[in-house]
Amino acid sequence: SPQRVMTPRQAFYQLGERVPVEQSVGRIAAENRITCPPGVPVVVAGEKIGNLEKKLLLDSGIFSLNVLKLE
């Protein structure tokens, strides 16, 4: 499972940017992304995105993601 870096609430109030999923590895999610079916979250805001999450997102037809903006 992904590494939680901060709570979803903390991530929600941070400045974010939309990036292609291919560029999201190592970044922190700023939104929840859920696959349907079965309706299970792949990533939750505040979690660090790894290669497994990237593959699951792409396989689910999700090609962009809001992540925390780098300073």
N, CA, C and O atoms as a Tripos MOL2 file, in Angstrom:
@<TRIPOS>MOLECULE
protein
  284   283    71     0     0
PROTEIN
NO_CHARGES

@<TRIPOS>ATOM
      1 N           0.8460   -1.1930    0.0000 N.3       1 SER1
      2 CA          0.0000    0.0000    0.0000 C.3       1 SER1
      3 C           0.8820    1.2440    0.0000 C.2       1 SER1
      4 O           2.0220    1.1950    0.4620 O.2       1 SER1
      5 N           0.3650    2.3550   -0.5130 N.am      2 PRO2
      6 CA          1.1590    3.5810   -0.6040 C.3       2 PRO2
      7 C           1.5610    4.1160    0.7700 C.2       2 PRO2
      8 O           0.8920    3.8650    1.7730 O.2       2 PRO2
      9 N           2.6500    4.8470    0.7900 N.am      3 GLN3
     10 CA          3.1470    5.4590    2.0220 C.3       3 GLN3
     11 C           2.3730    6.7460    2.2980 C.2       3 GLN3
     12 O           2.3200    7.6350    1.4480 O.2       3 GLN3
     13 N           1.7680    6.8470    3.4970 N.am      4 ARG4
     14 CA          1.0540    8.0620    3.8650 C.3       4 ARG4
     15 C           2.0640    9.0790    4.3810 C.2       4 ARG4
     16 O           2.8100    8.8050    5.3210 O.2       4 ARG4
     17 N           2.0830   10.2580    3.7570 N.am      5 VAL5
     18 CA          3.0060   11.3240    4.1210 C.3       5 VAL5
     19 C           2.3110   12.3580    4.9930 C.2       5 VAL5
     20 O           2.9310   12.9510    5.8750 O.2       5 VAL5
     21 N           1.0260   12.5740    4.7470 N.am      6 MET6
     22 CA          0.2240   13.5240    5.5160 C.3       6 MET6
     23 C          -1.2280   13.0810    5.4580 C.2       6 MET6
     24 O          -1.5770   12.1860    4.6890 O.2       6 MET6
     25 N          -2.0680   13.6980    6.2610 N.am      7 THR7
     26 CA         -3.4830   13.3430    6.2470 C.3       7 THR7
     27 C          -4.1400   13.8930    4.9750 C.2       7 THR7
     28 O          -3.6280   14.8380    4.3750 O.2       7 THR7
     29 N          -5.2550   13.3140    4.5660 N.am      8 PRO8
     30 CA         -5.9630   13.8580    3.4140 C.3       8 PRO8
     31 C          -6.3390   15.3310    3.6090 C.2       8 PRO8
     32 O          -6.2890   16.1110    2.6580 O.2       8 PRO8
     33 N          -6.7040   15.7070    4.8060 N.am      9 ARG9
     34 CA         -7.0560   17.0990    5.0940 C.3       9 ARG9
     35 C          -5.8650   18.0340    4.8720 C.2       9 ARG9
     36 O          -6.0150   19.1030    4.2810 O.2       9 ARG9
     37 N          -4.6870   17.6310    5.3440 N.am     10 GLN10
     38 CA         -3.4890   18.4540    5.1450 C.3      10 GLN10
     39 C          -3.1850   18.5990    3.6540 C.2      10 GLN10
     40 O          -2.8610   19.6930    3.1900 O.2      10 GLN10
     41 N          -3.2860   17.5140    2.9100 N.am     11 ALA11
     42 CA         -3.0010   17.5500    1.4740 C.3      11 ALA11
     43 C          -4.0070   18.4310    0.7350 C.2      11 ALA11
     44 O          -3.6430   19.1360   -0.2060 O.2      11 ALA11
     45 N          -5.2680   18.3930    1.1590 N.am     12 PHE12
     46 CA         -6.3180   19.1780    0.5160 C.3      12 PHE12
     47 C          -6.0170   20.6740    0.5570 C.2      12 PHE12
     48 O          -6.3270   21.3940   -0.3920 O.2      12 PHE12
     49 N          -5.4160   21.1440    1.6450 N.am     13 TYR13
     50 CA         -5.1640   22.5770    1.8060 C.3      13 TYR13
     51 C          -3.8080   23.0260    1.2690 C.2      13 TYR13
     52 O          -3.4260   24.1810    1.4610 O.2      13 TYR13
     53 N          -3.0850   22.1500    0.6090 N.am     14 GLN14
     54 CA         -1.8070   22.5070   -0.0080 C.3      14 GLN14
     55 C          -2.0340   22.9180   -1.4650 C.2      14 GLN14
     56 O          -3.0550   22.5800   -2.0630 O.2      14 GLN14
     57 N          -1.0900   23.6350   -2.0130 N.am     15 LEU15
     58 CA         -1.1470   24.0290   -3.4170 C.3      15 LEU15
     59 C          -0.8350   22.8170   -4.2900 C.2      15 LEU15
     60 O           0.1580   22.1260   -4.0640 O.2      15 LEU15
     61 N          -1.6730   22.5630   -5.2760 N.am     16 GLY16
     62 CA         -1.4910   21.3980   -6.1320 C.3      16 GLY16
     63 C          -1.3740   21.7600   -7.5960 C.2      16 GLY16
     64 O          -1.5740   22.9090   -7.9900 O.2      16 GLY16
     65 N          -1.0450   20.7590   -8.3950 N.am     17 GLU17
     66 CA         -0.9610   20.9130   -9.8430 C.3      17 GLU17
     67 C          -1.3220   19.5880  -10.4940 C.2      17 GLU17
     68 O          -1.1050   18.5260   -9.9120 O.2      17 GLU17
     69 N          -1.8720   19.6500  -11.7000 N.am     18 ARG18
     70 CA         -2.2550   18.4420  -12.4320 C.3      18 ARG18
     71 C          -1.0810   18.0230  -13.3080 C.2      18 ARG18
     72 O          -0.5210   18.8330  -14.0470 O.2      18 ARG18
     73 N          -0.7170   16.7390  -13.2140 N.am     19 VAL19
     74 CA          0.3940   16.2030  -14.0040 C.3      19 VAL19
     75 C          -0.0360   14.8830  -14.6290 C.2      19 VAL19
     76 O          -0.9580   14.2360  -14.1330 O.2      19 VAL19
     77 N           0.6210   14.4760  -15.7150 N.am     20 PRO20
     78 CA          0.3680   13.1420  -16.2590 C.3      20 PRO20
     79 C           0.7800   12.0880  -15.2270 C.2      20 PRO20
     80 O           1.7380   12.2870  -14.4800 O.2      20 PRO20
     81 N           0.0680   10.9890  -15.1890 N.am     21 VAL21
     82 CA          0.3640    9.9260  -14.2250 C.3      21 VAL21
     83 C           1.8160    9.4660  -14.3490 C.2      21 VAL21
     84 O           2.4470    9.1400  -13.3440 O.2      21 VAL21
     85 N           2.3470    9.4380  -15.5620 N.am     22 GLU22
     86 CA          3.7390    9.0110  -15.7620 C.3      22 GLU22
     87 C           4.7260    9.8760  -14.9810 C.2      22 GLU22
     88 O           5.8060    9.4070  -14.6220 O.2      22 GLU22
     89 N           4.3710   11.1220  -14.7170 N.am     23 GLN23
     90 CA          5.2550   12.0460  -14.0000 C.3      23 GLN23
     91 C           4.9110   12.1500  -12.5120 C.2      23 GLN23
     92 O           5.4790   12.9860  -11.8090 O.2      23 GLN23
     93 N           4.0000   11.3250  -12.0290 N.am     24 SER24
     94 CA          3.5450   11.4490  -10.6470 C.3      24 SER24
     95 C           4.3070   10.5820   -9.6510 C.2      24 SER24
     96 O           4.1310   10.7450   -8.4430 O.2      24 SER24
     97 N           5.1440    9.6670  -10.1220 N.am     25 VAL25
     98 CA          5.8790    8.7750   -9.2190 C.3      25 VAL25
     99 C           6.7980    9.5960   -8.3110 C.2      25 VAL25
    100 O           7.5590   10.4450   -8.7750 O.2      25 VAL25
    101 N           6.7070    9.3240   -7.0170 N.am     26 GLY26
    102 CA          7.5060   10.0530   -6.0350 C.3      26 GLY26
    103 C           6.8310   11.3110   -5.5210 C.2      26 GLY26
    104 O           7.3170   11.9370   -4.5790 O.2      26 GLY26
    105 N           5.7160   11.6890   -6.1320 N.am     27 ARG27
    106 CA          4.9810   12.8840   -5.7150 C.3      27 ARG27
    107 C           3.8940   12.4960   -4.7240 C.2      27 ARG27
    108 O           3.5950   11.3130   -4.5580 O.2      27 ARG27
    109 N           3.3010   13.4890   -4.0650 N.am     28 ILE28
    110 CA          2.2480   13.2590   -3.0810 C.3      28 ILE28
    111 C           0.9100   13.6150   -3.7040 C.2      28 ILE28
    112 O           0.7410   14.7090   -4.2430 O.2      28 ILE28
    113 N          -0.0380   12.6950   -3.6290 N.am     29 ALA29
    114 CA         -1.3610   12.8980   -4.2130 C.3      29 ALA29
    115 C          -2.0900   14.0320   -3.4990 C.2      29 ALA29
    116 O          -2.0360   14.1450   -2.2750 O.2      29 ALA29
    117 N          -2.7760   14.8730   -4.2820 N.am     30 ALA30
    118 CA         -3.5770   15.9690   -3.7270 C.3      30 ALA30
    119 C          -5.0620   15.6600   -3.8680 C.2      30 ALA30
    120 O          -5.9050   16.4930   -3.5350 O.2      30 ALA30
    121 N          -5.3830   14.4800   -4.3560 N.am     31 GLU31
    122 CA         -6.7780   14.0730   -4.5370 C.3      31 GLU31
    123 C          -6.8800   12.5630   -4.3910 C.2      31 GLU31
    124 O          -5.8800   11.8480   -4.4570 O.2      31 GLU31
    125 N          -8.1000   12.0910   -4.1920 N.am     32 ASN32
    126 CA         -8.3770   10.6620   -4.1710 C.3      32 ASN32
    127 C          -8.7040   10.2310   -5.5930 C.2      32 ASN32
    128 O          -9.4440   10.9150   -6.3000 O.2      32 ASN32
    129 N          -8.1580    9.1060   -6.0060 N.am     33 ARG33
    130 CA         -8.5160    8.5310   -7.3090 C.3      33 ARG33
    131 C          -8.9970    7.1180   -7.0590 C.2      33 ARG33
    132 O          -8.3140    6.3100   -6.4310 O.2      33 ARG33
    133 N         -10.1940    6.8350   -7.5650 N.am     34 ILE34
    134 CA        -10.8870    5.5840   -7.2890 C.3      34 ILE34
    135 C         -11.1920    4.8840   -8.6010 C.2      34 ILE34
    136 O         -11.6070    5.5230   -9.5670 O.2      34 ILE34
    137 N         -10.9890    3.5740   -8.6390 N.am     35 THR35
    138 CA        -11.3330    2.7980   -9.8290 C.3      35 THR35
    139 C         -12.7590    2.2830   -9.7070 C.2      35 THR35
    140 O         -13.2230    1.9550   -8.6150 O.2      35 THR35
    141 N         -13.4360    2.2180  -10.8260 N.am     36 CYS36
    142 CA        -14.8000    1.6790  -10.8490 C.3      36 CYS36
    143 C         -14.9240    0.7430  -12.0270 C.2      36 CYS36
    144 O         -14.4870    1.1060  -13.1190 O.2      36 CYS36
    145 N         -15.4880   -0.4270  -11.8770 N.am     37 PRO37
    146 CA        -15.6230   -1.0780  -10.5800 C.3      37 PRO37
    147 C         -14.2700   -1.5320  -10.0700 C.2      37 PRO37
    148 O         -13.3470   -1.5920  -10.8820 O.2      37 PRO37
    149 N         -14.0740   -1.8400   -8.8710 N.am     38 PRO38
    150 CA        -15.0060   -2.0840   -7.7900 C.3      38 PRO38
    151 C         -15.1770   -0.9080   -6.8380 C.2      38 PRO38
    152 O         -15.8180   -1.0700   -5.8000 O.2      38 PRO38
    153 N         -14.6390    0.2600   -7.1390 N.am     39 GLY39
    154 CA        -14.8260    1.4110   -6.2570 C.3      39 GLY39
    155 C         -13.8220    1.4590   -5.1200 C.2      39 GLY39
    156 O         -14.1310    1.9410   -4.0310 O.2      39 GLY39
    157 N         -12.6150    0.9580   -5.3730 N.am     40 VAL40
    158 CA        -11.5570    0.9380   -4.3640 C.3      40 VAL40
    159 C         -10.5580    2.0480   -4.6840 C.2      40 VAL40
    160 O         -10.1270    2.1660   -5.8310 O.2      40 VAL40
    161 N         -10.1750    2.8740   -3.6880 N.am     41 PRO41
    162 CA         -9.1990    3.9300   -3.9600 C.3      41 PRO41
    163 C          -7.8340    3.3600   -4.3490 C.2      41 PRO41
    164 O          -7.3170    2.4610   -3.6870 O.2      41 PRO41
    165 N          -7.2640    3.8880   -5.4170 N.am     42 VAL42
    166 CA         -5.9010    3.5330   -5.8070 C.3      42 VAL42
    167 C          -4.9400    4.3940   -5.0030 C.2      42 VAL42
    168 O          -3.9670    3.8890   -4.4420 O.2      42 VAL42
    169 N          -5.2110    5.6920   -4.9460 N.am     43 VAL43
    170 CA         -4.4460    6.6110   -4.1040 C.3      43 VAL43
    171 C          -5.4090    7.5340   -3.3740 C.2      43 VAL43
    172 O          -6.4930    7.8500   -3.8630 O.2      43 VAL43
    173 N          -4.9890    7.9510   -2.2040 N.am     44 VAL44
    174 CA         -5.7520    8.8770   -1.3780 C.3      44 VAL44
    175 C          -4.8700   10.1040   -1.1570 C.2      44 VAL44
    176 O          -3.6500    9.9840   -1.0450 O.2      44 VAL44
    177 N          -5.4820   11.2670   -1.0950 N.am     45 ALA45
    178 CA         -4.7330   12.5070   -0.8690 C.3      45 ALA45
    179 C          -3.8130   12.3400    0.3400 C.2      45 ALA45
    180 O          -4.2290   11.8490    1.3900 O.2      45 ALA45
    181 N          -2.5590   12.7560    0.1740 N.am     46 GLY46
    182 CA         -1.5730   12.6600    1.2460 C.3      46 GLY46
    183 C          -0.6610   11.4500    1.1290 C.2      46 GLY46
    184 O           0.2700   11.2980    1.9190 O.2      46 GLY46
    185 N          -0.9180   10.5810    0.1450 N.am     47 GLU47
    186 CA         -0.0840    9.3950   -0.0390 C.3      47 GLU47
    187 C           0.9400    9.6220   -1.1430 C.2      47 GLU47
    188 O           0.6710   10.3030   -2.1330 O.2      47 GLU47
    189 N           2.1230    9.0360   -0.9530 N.am     48 LYS48
    190 CA          3.1830    9.1190   -1.9550 C.3      48 LYS48
    191 C           2.8900    8.0970   -3.0490 C.2      48 LYS48
    192 O           2.5480    6.9500   -2.7600 O.2      48 LYS48
    193 N           3.0250    8.5110   -4.2880 N.am     49 ILE49
    194 CA          2.6980    7.6660   -5.4340 C.3      49 ILE49
    195 C           3.9470    6.8880   -5.8530 C.2      49 ILE49
    196 O           5.0170    7.4580   -6.0670 O.2      49 ILE49
    197 N           3.7770    5.5770   -5.9620 N.am     50 GLY50
    198 CA          4.8700    4.7010   -6.3810 C.3      50 GLY50
    199 C           4.5810    4.0900   -7.7420 C.2      50 GLY50
    200 O           3.5780    4.4090   -8.3810 O.2      50 GLY50
    201 N           5.4710    3.2120   -8.1750 N.am     51 ASN51
    202 CA          5.3050    2.5670   -9.4850 C.3      51 ASN51
    203 C           4.0610    1.6950   -9.5520 C.2      51 ASN51
    204 O           3.4020    1.6460  -10.5900 O.2      51 ASN51
    205 N           3.7280    1.0080   -8.4690 N.am     52 LEU52
    206 CA          2.5290    0.1710   -8.4630 C.3      52 LEU52
    207 C           1.2710    1.0140   -8.6350 C.2      52 LEU52
    208 O           0.3800    0.6520   -9.4040 O.2      52 LEU52
    209 N           1.1960    2.1390   -7.9190 N.am     53 GLU53
    210 CA          0.0350    3.0260   -8.0430 C.3      53 GLU53
    211 C          -0.0480    3.6020   -9.4560 C.2      53 GLU53
    212 O          -1.1370    3.7250  -10.0160 O.2      53 GLU53
    213 N           1.0990    3.9510  -10.0280 N.am     54 LYS54
    214 CA          1.1250    4.4640  -11.4030 C.3      54 LYS54
    215 C           0.5400    3.4340  -12.3570 C.2      54 LYS54
    216 O          -0.2940    3.7710  -13.1980 O.2      54 LYS54
    217 N           0.9710    2.1750  -12.2350 N.am     55 LYS55
    218 CA          0.4630    1.1120  -13.1050 C.3      55 LYS55
    219 C          -1.0390    0.9220  -12.9170 C.2      55 LYS55
    220 O          -1.7750    0.8030  -13.8970 O.2      55 LYS55
    221 N          -1.5010    0.8930  -11.6700 N.am     56 LEU56
    222 CA         -2.9320    0.7180  -11.4110 C.3      56 LEU56
    223 C          -3.7580    1.8660  -11.9890 C.2      56 LEU56
    224 O          -4.8300    1.6380  -12.5500 O.2      56 LEU56
    225 N          -3.2650    3.0950  -11.8550 N.am     57 LEU57
    226 CA         -3.9720    4.2530  -12.4050 C.3      57 LEU57
    227 C          -4.0710    4.1440  -13.9280 C.2      57 LEU57
    228 O          -5.1500    4.3080  -14.4980 O.2      57 LEU57
    229 N          -2.9490    3.8690  -14.5750 N.am     58 LEU58
    230 CA         -2.9430    3.7720  -16.0340 C.3      58 LEU58
    231 C          -3.8140    2.6200  -16.5220 C.2      58 LEU58
    232 O          -4.5510    2.7650  -17.4970 O.2      58 LEU58
    233 N          -3.7310    1.4720  -15.8420 N.am     59 ASP59
    234 CA         -4.5570    0.3200  -16.2270 C.3      59 ASP59
    235 C          -6.0500    0.6010  -16.0430 C.2      59 ASP59
    236 O          -6.8880   -0.0380  -16.6790 O.2      59 ASP59
    237 N          -6.3780    1.5620  -15.1690 N.am     60 SER60
    238 CA         -7.7760    1.9180  -14.9050 C.3      60 SER60
    239 C          -8.2650    3.0490  -15.7970 C.2      60 SER60
    240 O          -9.4040    3.4980  -15.6620 O.2      60 SER60
    241 N          -7.4160    3.5130  -16.7050 N.am     61 GLY61
    242 CA         -7.8170    4.5790  -17.6140 C.3      61 GLY61
    243 C          -7.6950    5.9690  -17.0190 C.2      61 GLY61
    244 O          -8.3040    6.9130  -17.5220 O.2      61 GLY61
    245 N          -6.9180    6.1080  -15.9560 N.am     62 ILE62
    246 CA         -6.6830    7.4180  -15.3290 C.3      62 ILE62
    247 C          -5.3110    7.8870  -15.7950 C.2      62 ILE62
    248 O          -4.3000    7.2480  -15.5050 O.2      62 ILE62
    249 N          -5.2760    9.0080  -16.5200 N.am     63 PHE63
    250 CA         -4.0410    9.4410  -17.1560 C.3      63 PHE63
    251 C          -3.4680   10.7380  -16.5970 C.2      63 PHE63
    252 O          -2.3620   11.1300  -16.9710 O.2      63 PHE63
    253 N          -4.1970   11.4120  -15.7070 N.am     64 SER64
    254 CA         -3.6540   12.6090  -15.0590 C.3      64 SER64
    255 C          -4.1090   12.6200  -13.6110 C.2      64 SER64
    256 O          -5.0900   11.9690  -13.2510 O.2      64 SER64
    257 N          -3.3830   13.3700  -12.7810 N.am     65 LEU65
    258 CA         -3.6140   13.3290  -11.3470 C.3      65 LEU65
    259 C          -3.1830   14.6510  -10.7270 C.2      65 LEU65
    260 O          -2.1810   15.2380  -11.1340 O.2      65 LEU65
    261 N          -3.9440   15.1160   -9.7420 N.am     66 ASN66
    262 CA         -3.5280   16.2920   -8.9790 C.3      66 ASN66
    263 C          -2.5470   15.8540   -7.9060 C.2      66 ASN66
    264 O          -2.8350   14.9600   -7.1100 O.2      66 ASN66
    265 N          -1.3810   16.4980   -7.8940 N.am     67 VAL67
    266 CA         -0.3480   16.2170   -6.8920 C.3      67 VAL67
    267 C           0.0320   17.5330   -6.2320 C.2      67 VAL67
    268 O          -0.2750   18.6070   -6.7520 O.2      67 VAL67
    269 N           0.7000   17.4500   -5.0850 N.am     68 LEU68
    270 CA          1.1500   18.6580   -4.4210 C.3      68 LEU68
    271 C           2.2200   19.3300   -5.2830 C.2      68 LEU68
    272 O           3.0880   18.6650   -5.8500 O.2      68 LEU68
    273 N           2.1440   20.6340   -5.3680 N.am     69 LYS69
    274 CA          3.0650   21.4020   -6.1890 C.3      69 LYS69
    275 C           4.4330   21.4340   -5.5160 C.2      69 LYS69
    276 O           4.5440   21.6370   -4.3070 O.2      69 LYS69
    277 N           5.4700   21.2290   -6.3220 N.am     70 LEU70
    278 CA          6.8330   21.3130   -5.8130 C.3      70 LEU70
    279 C           7.2070   22.7680   -5.6440 C.2      70 LEU70
    280 O           6.8390   23.6190   -6.4530 O.2      70 LEU70
    281 N           7.9350   23.0380   -4.5940 N.am     71 GLU71
    282 CA          8.3330   24.4430   -4.3550 C.3      71 GLU71
    283 C           9.6980   24.7340   -4.9040 C.2      71 GLU71
    284 O          10.1820   25.8600   -4.7890 O.2      71 GLU71
@<TRIPOS>BOND
     1     1     2 1
     2     2     3 1
     3     3     4 2
     4     3     5 am
     5     5     6 1
     6     6     7 1
     7     7     8 2
     8     7     9 am
     9     9    10 1
    10    10    11 1
    11    11    12 2
    12    11    13 am
    13    13    14 1
    14    14    15 1
    15    15    16 2
    16    15    17 am
    17    17    18 1
    18    18    19 1
    19    19    20 2
    20    19    21 am
    21    21    22 1
    22    22    23 1
    23    23    24 2
    24    23    25 am
    25    25    26 1
    26    26    27 1
    27    27    28 2
    28    27    29 am
    29    29    30 1
    30    30    31 1
    31    31    32 2
    32    31    33 am
    33    33    34 1
    34    34    35 1
    35    35    36 2
    36    35    37 am
    37    37    38 1
    38    38    39 1
    39    39    40 2
    40    39    41 am
    41    41    42 1
    42    42    43 1
    43    43    44 2
    44    43    45 am
    45    45    46 1
    46    46    47 1
    47    47    48 2
    48    47    49 am
    49    49    50 1
    50    50    51 1
    51    51    52 2
    52    51    53 am
    53    53    54 1
    54    54    55 1
    55    55    56 2
    56    55    57 am
    57    57    58 1
    58    58    59 1
    59    59    60 2
    60    59    61 am
    61    61    62 1
    62    62    63 1
    63    63    64 2
    64    63    65 am
    65    65    66 1
    66    66    67 1
    67    67    68 2
    68    67    69 am
    69    69    70 1
    70    70    71 1
    71    71    72 2
    72    71    73 am
    73    73    74 1
    74    74    75 1
    75    75    76 2
    76    75    77 am
    77    77    78 1
    78    78    79 1
    79    79    80 2
    80    79    81 am
    81    81    82 1
    82    82    83 1
    83    83    84 2
    84    83    85 am
    85    85    86 1
    86    86    87 1
    87    87    88 2
    88    87    89 am
    89    89    90 1
    90    90    91 1
    91    91    92 2
    92    91    93 am
    93    93    94 1
    94    94    95 1
    95    95    96 2
    96    95    97 am
    97    97    98 1
    98    98    99 1
    99    99   100 2
   100    99   101 am
   101   101   102 1
   102   102   103 1
   103   103   104 2
   104   103   105 am
   105   105   106 1
   106   106   107 1
   107   107   108 2
   108   107   109 am
   109   109   110 1
   110   110   111 1
   111   111   112 2
   112   111   113 am
   113   113   114 1
   114   114   115 1
   115   115   116 2
   116   115   117 am
   117   117   118 1
   118   118   119 1
   119   119   120 2
   120   119   121 am
   121   121   122 1
   122   122   123 1
   123   123   124 2
   124   123   125 am
   125   125   126 1
   126   126   127 1
   127   127   128 2
   128   127   129 am
   129   129   130 1
   130   130   131 1
   131   131   132 2
   132   131   133 am
   133   133   134 1
   134   134   135 1
   135   135   136 2
   136   135   137 am
   137   137   138 1
   138   138   139 1
   139   139   140 2
   140   139   141 am
   141   141   142 1
   142   142   143 1
   143   143   144 2
   144   143   145 am
   145   145   146 1
   146   146   147 1
   147   147   148 2
   148   147   149 am
   149   149   150 1
   150   150   151 1
   151   151   152 2
   152   151   153 am
   153   153   154 1
   154   154   155 1
   155   155   156 2
   156   155   157 am
   157   157   158 1
   158   158   159 1
   159   159   160 2
   160   159   161 am
   161   161   162 1
   162   162   163 1
   163   163   164 2
   164   163   165 am
   165   165   166 1
   166   166   167 1
   167   167   168 2
   168   167   169 am
   169   169   170 1
   170   170   171 1
   171   171   172 2
   172   171   173 am
   173   173   174 1
   174   174   175 1
   175   175   176 2
   176   175   177 am
   177   177   178 1
   178   178   179 1
   179   179   180 2
   180   179   181 am
   181   181   182 1
   182   182   183 1
   183   183   184 2
   184   183   185 am
   185   185   186 1
   186   186   187 1
   187   187   188 2
   188   187   189 am
   189   189   190 1
   190   190   191 1
   191   191   192 2
   192   191   193 am
   193   193   194 1
   194   194   195 1
   195   195   196 2
   196   195   197 am
   197   197   198 1
   198   198   199 1
   199   199   200 2
   200   199   201 am
   201   201   202 1
   202   202   203 1
   203   203   204 2
   204   203   205 am
   205   205   206 1
   206   206   207 1
   207   207   208 2
   208   207   209 am
   209   209   210 1
   210   210   211 1
   211   211   212 2
   212   211   213 am
   213   213   214 1
   214   214   215 1
   215   215   216 2
   216   215   217 am
   217   217   218 1
   218   218   219 1
   219   219   220 2
   220   219   221 am
   221   221   222 1
   222   222   223 1
   223   223   224 2
   224   223   225 am
   225   225   226 1
   226   226   227 1
   227   227   228 2
   228   227   229 am
   229   229   230 1
   230   230   231 1
   231   231   232 2
   232   231   233 am
   233   233   234 1
   234   234   235 1
   235   235   236 2
   236   235   237 am
   237   237   238 1
   238   238   239 1
   239   239   240 2
   240   239   241 am
   241   241   242 1
   242   242   243 1
   243   243   244 2
   244   243   245 am
   245   245   246 1
   246   246   247 1
   247   247   248 2
   248   247   249 am
   249   249   250 1
   250   250   251 1
   251   251   252 2
   252   251   253 am
   253   253   254 1
   254   254   255 1
   255   255   256 2
   256   255   257 am
   257   257   258 1
   258   258   259 1
   259   259   260 2
   260   259   261 am
   261   261   262 1
   262   262   263 1
   263   263   264 2
   264   263   265 am
   265   265   266 1
   266   266   267 1
   267   267   268 2
   268   267   269 am
   269   269   270 1
   270   270   271 1
   271   271   272 2
   272   271   273 am
   273   273   274 1
   274   274   275 1
   275   275   276 2
   276   275   277 am
   277   277   278 1
   278   278   279 1
   279   279   280 2
   280   279   281 am
   281   281   282 1
   282   282   283 1
   283   283   284 2
@<TRIPOS>SUBSTRUCTURE
     1 SER1         2 RESIDUE 1 A SER
     2 PRO2         6 RESIDUE 1 A PRO
     3 GLN3        10 RESIDUE 1 A GLN
     4 ARG4        14 RESIDUE 1 A ARG
     5 VAL5        18 RESIDUE 1 A VAL
     6 MET6        22 RESIDUE 1 A MET
     7 THR7        26 RESIDUE 1 A THR
     8 PRO8        30 RESIDUE 1 A PRO
     9 ARG9        34 RESIDUE 1 A ARG
    10 GLN10       38 RESIDUE 1 A GLN
    11 ALA11       42 RESIDUE 1 A ALA
    12 PHE12       46 RESIDUE 1 A PHE
    13 TYR13       50 RESIDUE 1 A TYR
    14 GLN14       54 RESIDUE 1 A GLN
    15 LEU15       58 RESIDUE 1 A LEU
    16 GLY16       62 RESIDUE 1 A GLY
    17 GLU17       66 RESIDUE 1 A GLU
    18 ARG18       70 RESIDUE 1 A ARG
    19 VAL19       74 RESIDUE 1 A VAL
    20 PRO20       78 RESIDUE 1 A PRO
    21 VAL21       82 RESIDUE 1 A VAL
    22 GLU22       86 RESIDUE 1 A GLU
    23 GLN23       90 RESIDUE 1 A GLN
    24 SER24       94 RESIDUE 1 A SER
    25 VAL25       98 RESIDUE 1 A VAL
    26 GLY26      102 RESIDUE 1 A GLY
    27 ARG27      106 RESIDUE 1 A ARG
    28 ILE28      110 RESIDUE 1 A ILE
    29 ALA29      114 RESIDUE 1 A ALA
    30 ALA30      118 RESIDUE 1 A ALA
    31 GLU31      122 RESIDUE 1 A GLU
    32 ASN32      126 RESIDUE 1 A ASN
    33 ARG33      130 RESIDUE 1 A ARG
    34 ILE34      134 RESIDUE 1 A ILE
    35 THR35      138 RESIDUE 1 A THR
    36 CYS36      142 RESIDUE 1 A CYS
    37 PRO37      146 RESIDUE 1 A PRO
    38 PRO38      150 RESIDUE 1 A PRO
    39 GLY39      154 RESIDUE 1 A GLY
    40 VAL40      158 RESIDUE 1 A VAL
    41 PRO41      162 RESIDUE 1 A PRO
    42 VAL42      166 RESIDUE 1 A VAL
    43 VAL43      170 RESIDUE 1 A VAL
    44 VAL44      174 RESIDUE 1 A VAL
    45 ALA45      178 RESIDUE 1 A ALA
    46 GLY46      182 RESIDUE 1 A GLY
    47 GLU47      186 RESIDUE 1 A GLU
    48 LYS48      190 RESIDUE 1 A LYS
    49 ILE49      194 RESIDUE 1 A ILE
    50 GLY50      198 RESIDUE 1 A GLY
    51 ASN51      202 RESIDUE 1 A ASN
    52 LEU52      206 RESIDUE 1 A LEU
    53 GLU53      210 RESIDUE 1 A GLU
    54 LYS54      214 RESIDUE 1 A LYS
    55 LYS55      218 RESIDUE 1 A LYS
    56 LEU56      222 RESIDUE 1 A LEU
    57 LEU57      226 RESIDUE 1 A LEU
    58 LEU58      230 RESIDUE 1 A LEU
    59 ASP59      234 RESIDUE 1 A ASP
    60 SER60      238 RESIDUE 1 A SER
    61 GLY61      242 RESIDUE 1 A GLY
    62 ILE62      246 RESIDUE 1 A ILE
    63 PHE63      250 RESIDUE 1 A PHE
    64 SER64      254 RESIDUE 1 A SER
    65 LEU65      258 RESIDUE 1 A LEU
    66 ASN66      262 RESIDUE 1 A ASN
    67 VAL67      266 RESIDUE 1 A VAL
    68 LEU68      270 RESIDUE 1 A LEU
    69 LYS69      274 RESIDUE 1 A LYS
    70 LEU70      278 RESIDUE 1 A LEU
    71 GLU71      282 RESIDUE 1 A GLU
